[in-house]
Amino acid sequence: MSQGSNFVDYVKICCRSGHGGPGSAHLHRDVFTAKGGPDGGDGGRGGHVIVKGNAQLWTLLHLKYRKHVIAGDGESGGSSQRSGKTGRDEILEVPLGTIARNAETGEVLFEINADGETKIITPGGRGGLGNWHFKTPTQQTPRFAQPGEDGREDWNVLELKLLADVGLVGFPNAGKSTLLSVVSAAKPEIADYAFTTLVPNLGIVSYRDNRSFVMADIPGIIEGASQGKGLGIRFLRHIERNSTLLFMVPADTNRTIKQEYDILLNELNEYNPELMHKPRVLAITKADMLDQELQEEMEKELPKNVPHIFISAVAQKGITELKDLLWREINK
C-alpha cells in the first residue's frame, strides 16, 4: 500500500447516541413499611459519541471503514432512589486539525486542535426522572416517572486540515517534493511530470540546535483550482492551516517568475482571502541552471514585498539559507 492510499483526510460517519434510561416509579416497601412513599431513581443518560484529539495520528484512515458508530443506552432507574447506569460512550480518536461538520447542513460543529481535547459530536438522551421528583403535598405517592429521552442519529463529516509550520505552494513539477525529500526524512513519490503528488506529504525539517519545524507539500495548484479544477479545492483547504507559505517557482518557467507568483497568489485569494495575511517566502527552484548574471537579471523582476531565495534541492544550493529564512518567518 503506497502512502497515497493511506492518507485519508475526509470521512463521513453515521453517529447514533444512546437513549436515556426511563426513571423508576417504585414505591418504598420493606418489612416495616407497607405503604411507603415514592423512591424510584432516575434513568441513566444515553452514551455520547465523542471526538478526541490524538497527537500520534496523522490521518483519518482508521475511521475510513467505520460507517456507523453506536453508543450504549442508559439503564432504567432502580428503587431506593438508585440511578440507572450511564450508557457506554463511543470515542472517535482523530488527528489534530480535524474539523467536524454536519453532513446535511455543512455547518461546522467544532475543531480539535489539542492532544486529549474532547468534544461531544452527538449527545446521548437524558435519563428520565424517578417518581420521587414528582411528590407534592397533594400527591404524595406519584405512580409515574419520566421516560428517557431518545438518542440522536446524525450523519457527520470529519475533515482533516494539516497543521504544518510551512506549506509549499506551487504549480505541479515546481520541485516541492524534491525539496521536502532533501530537507526532511519524508519520502514523497517524485517523478518528472505534473501531479506526482496526490496526497499531502508531511516532513519534519531538523534545524540548528535540535530544533525542528513541520513542512507540508501540498499537491500542485493549477490555474482555476479555486473553482475546483484539477485537484483544486480539496488541497487548498490544507493550506489554510500553515503558518508560513513557501511559494516555489522553477527558474525554467515559461512565464516570468512574477507572473507565475501572481497566478498562485490569485488562486489563494479566490479560494480564501484570509490566506493573503499569511507570511510568504518565494523560492526560485532549479537555480543550479542559472549563472550569476542571469540570476541578477531575474532579481530585478521579482515581487518587491516578499523575501526571496534562489535554491537547488538537487545541487543542495541555498538550502541552509532557506531553512534560516523560514525559521525567522515562522517565529516572527
Secondary structure as GFF3:
##gff-version 3
##sequence-region A 1 332
A	DSSP	alpha_helix	3	6	.	.	.	ID=ss1
A	DSSP	beta_strand	10	16	.	.	.	ID=ss2
A	DSSP	beta_strand	49	53	.	.	.	ID=ss3
A	DSSP	three_ten_helix	61	63	.	.	.	ID=ss4
A	DSSP	beta_strand	68	70	.	.	.	ID=ss5
A	DSSP	beta_strand	90	94	.	.	.	ID=ss6
A	DSSP	beta_strand	98	102	.	.	.	ID=ss7
A	DSSP	beta_strand	108	112	.	.	.	ID=ss8
A	DSSP	beta_strand	118	122	.	.	.	ID=ss9
A	DSSP	three_ten_helix	131	134	.	.	.	ID=ss10
A	DSSP	beta_strand	153	160	.	.	.	ID=ss11
A	DSSP	beta_strand	166	169	.	.	.	ID=ss12
A	DSSP	alpha_helix	176	183	.	.	.	ID=ss13
A	DSSP	beta_strand	201	206	.	.	.	ID=ss14
A	DSSP	three_ten_helix	208	210	.	.	.	ID=ss15
A	DSSP	beta_strand	212	217	.	.	.	ID=ss16
A	DSSP	three_ten_helix	225	227	.	.	.	ID=ss17
A	DSSP	alpha_helix	232	239	.	.	.	ID=ss18
A	DSSP	beta_strand	244	250	.	.	.	ID=ss19
A	DSSP	alpha_helix	257	271	.	.	.	ID=ss20
A	DSSP	three_ten_helix	273	277	.	.	.	ID=ss21
A	DSSP	beta_strand	280	285	.	.	.	ID=ss22
A	DSSP	three_ten_helix	287	289	.	.	.	ID=ss23
A	DSSP	alpha_helix	292	301	.	.	.	ID=ss24
A	DSSP	beta_strand	308	310	.	.	.	ID=ss25
A	DSSP	alpha_helix	319	330	.	.	.	ID=ss26
###
